[in-house]
C-alpha cells in the first residue's frame, strides 16, 4: 500500500497552513489548523475498512518545560507520542481525504462533531489532556488538530500520517476512543500499512 500528500513532501516541512500553531508578527499563536490532503492506493484484497492515525513521536516528557521563558527543551530529553488524529471505520472505497475537509481552524474546547468520510468515526486527540486544566480550551478534542510543538523545543518534531487497511468493516471501540484504543482494537486485523511524515518546529534555530 502507498500513501502520498499534495500538502507536503515526505520528510519535508509541514506548511503552517496544516499546523495548529505558528510564529507570527505578534509571536506564537494559532495557525489555520487545516488537515492536509492524503491519498492512498495499492490496497490489498480483502480490505473492508481503513484506520488513520497522525502521531508525533517527539513530544517532550517534561511538559512543565513547554513554553517557559529562559528555558530550552534539550533535543536529547526522552520523548513520548502525542496523537493528533485518530479515525476508524473509514469505508473501504475511500482513497482520498481532501485538504481542509476534516479540520479548518482551531476550535476552543475541541470539535464535538468533526467532519470526515461518511460512516467513519473520529476519536479524541491528545489536546484533550493537554488543555484539560485550561478553562478557556478544556474539552473533548475530536478529529484532527495539527502541530503545535513547544516554541522552546530544540528537537525537530515529526508528524507521521499512518493509514491501515483492515479486514473488518468496524472496530470495537468506545465512543470516546483514543489513538491508543485504536491501535489496540486494530491488533490482528491489519492487512497493510502505509506511512508518510512531515516535520515542524516553532524554534527559530531549528530547521525543518
PyMOL commands that set and color helices and strands:
alter all, ss='L'
color gray80, all
select helices_A, chain A and resi 16-18+63-65+127-130+179-186
alter helices_A, ss='H'
color red, helices_A
select strands_A, chain A and resi 2-4+21-24+27-30+38-41+49-60+79-91+96-97+121-122+157-166+190-200
alter strands_A, ss='S'
color yellow, strands_A
deselect
rebuild
show_as cartoon
